[in-house]
Amino acid sequence: MDKQIGWIGTGVMGQSMCSHIIKAGYNVAVYNRTKEKANELVKMGAQWCSNPKEVAEKSDVVFTIVGFPNDVKEVYLGENGILNGIKEGTILVDMTTSEPTLAQLIYEEAKKKGAHSIDAPVSGGDVGARQGTLAIMTGGDKDVYDKVLPFFELMGKNIAYLGKAGAGQHTKMSNQILIASTMIGVVESLLYAYKAGNDLAEVIDVIGKGAAGCWSINTLGPRIVDGNFDPGFFIKHFVKDMGIALQEAKIMKLALPGLALAYQFYVSAMAVGLENLGTQGIYKVFAKMNGIDL
């Protein structure tokens, strides 16, 4: 356990992900914009730092998982950012879902300082983060990925190296594109069952085991039935992801009308103040459209 680990971002997923590294016996330096959200990790033995630069100065490997691309830019490129605190050989691992072009920029800036950067966005939500079963999609240099793999194995089960810097982020965009339309199908399916008078839990139990079975219906469907719209993944972050995917698609001259439609529904959810609900909160928008009181 000779490597010193840095962790920046202790939100819904980051706190659980970092806890697995602490439990494995590593010394961890931690920073979060809201200090209170790091208290549990500090109680577990993490050392609090006052900014990302201080985390980098104390660490051999630095993990980040923050909210938006602008947050990534501030954490890495700001005056008190990571890149101003790294030493030669430091490995940077951004697990935020962010812009592929930004991942490539950080890779190049780290390289100038003799350091290394991996983009490694994740999928699996709060449950996957707690259970250490996340899907982890990585881009960067293969030899650097191999060095970080033991840490990924503490946090995930489905771990893949996908190529050069930015490849992890592009893969996560493919993931989010698939989930976006799938979530629309989930809520329409459950609303149909509701209007037909079916027991929703029974419907999920049957269709979740057939050809329509997927993570969204089997994990988020029961939360909808229970009226649990707490975030495993925030609507506002999902809108950010879909926006990045649409932006990248435009650059590639690729038409994605299904994604564009799902994006508009989720923007509608934000317009009525649902941005801090979990992605299953889109059910509320569709219910209201159909005159259904929850």
N, C-alpha and C positions, 0 to 999 in steps of 0.2 A: 504494500500500500504506500509506496514511496512517492507516487505522483500527488501533487496538490491540485485539487479540483476547485474551479470557480463556477458559480451558478447565478444567473441573472434572470429574474422573472419567476415569481412564486404565486401565480394565479391558480385558477381551477385545476389546470393540469400540471403546471410547473412544480407546485409544492409536492405533489405525490411523486413525480419523476425524480426530483432531487432527493426525496426521502429514501428511495431505493439505494442511491449511491452512498448516503450516510450510513444506512444499515449494513452496507457491504464493508464498512470499516474505513472509508476514505475520509481524509480531512477536507472539509468544504468551506470555502469563503463564499458568502452569499450577499446579494444586493437585490432590492426591489424598490420601486418608486414609492410604494406605501409600505413603510417599515413594519407596520403591524401584521401584514400578510406573511412576513417571514418569521414571525415569533415562534411558531411551532418548530421550524427547522433549527432556529437558534437553541431552543430547548433540547433538541436532539443532539446538539453539539456543533452546529455550524457556526462559523465566525462571521459576524456582521461587518460589512464594509459600507463606507459612506457614499461610494459611487462606482460605476463600472471600471474606471481606470484602476482604482485600488484593488478590485477583484482580480484584474488582469496581472497586476504587479505581484500578487501573491500566488498565482496559479500556473500550472503547466498545461492544463486543459481547461478551457472556459466554455460552458454551455449557456446558451441564451434561448429563452422562449418568452417573447413579449407579444404585444397586441397587433400593431400595425406596421407597415413598412417605415413610416416616419419614426416610430419607436426604435426600430432596428437601426436606422440611420443615426439617431441620437446616441444609442447605446454603443455603437461601433465607431462612429465618425465624429462625435461631438467632442467638445473641449476636454471633458472628463470621460471620454469614451475608451473603450477597450483597446483600440489601436494605438492609443497614446501611452498604454501601460504594459504592452507585451514585450517579451524578450525573444531573442532568437530561438526558434524551435517550438514556441508556444503553438498549441493546436486550438483553433476556434471552431465551435460547433453551433451553428444557428438552427434551432429546431422550430422557430417561428414559421408559420406559413406566410411567405413573403414573395417579393418579385424576383423572378429568375435573374433579371439584369442586375438587381442589387446583390444577389448572391455572387455573381461573377465579379462585381466591383470589389466586394469585400475580399474575395479570393485574391485578386490582383494586388490590393493594398496590403494584405497580410504578407504576400510573397515578397513585396519590396522590403519588408522588415525581417526577412528570413523566417517568417512564421507560416502557418498553414491554416487553411479554412475549409470546412465541410458544410454544405447545406443539407439539413436532415429534418425536414418537416415530418410531422407524425399524424396518424389517424387512429381513432379508437376512443376519443372522448374521455370524460372523467373516469369512466369504468376501466377503460384500458390503462389509463395512467395509474390508477390505484392498484390494479392487479398486475401491473408490469407486463401487459400483453399488447402493447401498442404495435402498429405497423410503422416502420421507420424507413423513409425513402431518402437515399443519400446521393449526393453528387460531390465530386472533388477528386483528389488524387487517390488511387487505390491503395498505395502503401500507407497513407495517412488514415484512410478508412479502416484498414486492418488494425492499426494501433488503437482506434477508438471503439472497435467492435465489442470488446469486453464490457464497456460501459453501456453500449446499446443493449446488450444482452440482459442487463439488469432492468431495463425499462420496457423491452419489447420482445415479441416472439416472431414477428414477421419482418425481418430486416433485410434490406436489399441495397446493393451497390448498383447504381444506374448509369454511371459515366461521369463526364466532366462537370465542373462547377455549374450549378443551375439545373442539372438533370433531376435532382431530388425535388426541387420546386416545380418543375414542369410535370413530374409524375403526380405530385400532390394536386396540381390543377386538374389533371385527369380524374383523380379521386373525387374532387369537389364537384366537377361537372356531373359525374355519375350520381352522386348523392343528391344534388339539387333537384333533378327531375324525379328521382326515387321518392324524395320526401313529399312532393306534390302527389304522387301516386298513393303514398301511405295515407295522407289525410283524406283524400277523396274516397279511398277504399273504406276507411273507417266511418266517414260521414254517410256513405251509401248504406253500410251495414246498420248504422244507427237509425236512419230513416226507415229502413226495412223492418226494424224491430228486433234485430238480432242481438244476442249477447256479445258485446265486443271482445271480451276476453276469450270466449269460445271461438270466435271468428279468427282471432290472431293465432290461437293455438293450432287451428287447422291449416290456414293458408301460410302460416309461418314455417310449416314443415314441407310445403309443396314447392312447385316451380316459382311461386312468387316470394318464397322465403328470402329474407335479407336481414342484414344487421339493423336497418332502420325500423322495420316492422316488428322485429323480435325484441329489440332493446328500447326503442322510443315509443312503439305502439302501446305497450303496457303503461308507460308514464302518462300518455295521453288519456288512457282509460281512467287512470287514478287521479286525473286533474293535476298532475305534477309537471309543471312547465319550467322547473328550475334548470339552469344552464349546465349541461355537460359540455356544451359548446355554444357560445353566445350567438344570437341572430346577427348582431352588429359585426362580429368577426366573420361570419359566413357571408354576409353581404360584401365585406372587404375581399374575401377570397374569390367570390364570383366576379367581382369587378376586375380583379387581376387577370382572371382567366379570359374574360371578354376583351380586355386590353391586349393580352398576348395573342388572342385569336385574330384580332384586328390587324396586328403587325404581320401575322402569317397569312392574312387574307383568307381567313377561314370563317364560314358562316355557322353559327351555333344557335339557331332559333329556339331550341328547347331550353338551353341555359338562359338565354335572354328573357324568356317568359318567366322562368322560375325566379330570376333575379328581380323582376318587377313585382312579383308577389311578395318577396321578402323585403323589398324597399317599402311596399305598402305596410308591412308589419311594423317597420321602423317609424313610418309616418304616423301611426296611431299609438306610438309609445311602447312598443314591445321589444325594443332592441336588446334589452338585458335578459330576455327569456332565452331558454334553450331553443335550438332549431325546431323542435317539435311544436313550438309556440305558433307556427304558421297555421296550425289547426284552428286557432282562435279567429284568424282572418277568414278562413273558408267557412267556418261555422257562422260567423256574422253575415257573410254574403248570402247564406242560405236561411237566415232568420232563425238560427238555432241558438238558444240561450245555454251557456255552459254553467 
